[in-house]
Every structure is written in structure tokens, then in C-alpha cells.
Amino acid sequence: MTKEQFDRLIPGKSILKTEFYGTEKEVLFKFFLGNSNNFDGYWLCVTDDMTNPEPHKVLETDWQTYYNLCEVVKFE
């Protein structure tokens, strides 16, 4: 993902492609994760449940991934 694409990410609207345990998935970007006390980059909270009614909450079906492991599929 380029810096320009990263800057355009919109929580609840950007669709990304990434890999989990050897399987490629299209996922919905939910929000940024991070710890200001130990900043090690921008982690993304994503889900493959595109019908998720609560995009602001962390659910058991969510995944954490690093931005540079993602490819932008679609911006909405």
C-alpha cells in the first residue's frame, strides 16, 4: 500500500486484500490500532464480515494486520 492509499483509508468503507495463515482474504478496514507508549507502526483492525453492524467495536471475528501487508481493493 502506498502512502497516498494509506492516507485515504476510511474506517468502515475501505476494502483491503491481505493474507491470514496462508489464505488471501478481502477485508473491511475498521480502525487503527496502536499503543502510544510503544509505537511500532500502524496496525489495522479488519474484518471479513462485511455486514458487521458494529464497526467501532473489536469482535472475535476481527483480525489485526500491518498496513504494509495489505493491498487496497476498493475505496468507498
Protein Blocks (a to p, Z undefined) as FASTA:
>chain_A
ZZklmmmpcghkaccdddeehiacddddfbdcddfklcgbjcddddfblkbcblmbccfk
bccddfklpccfbdZZ
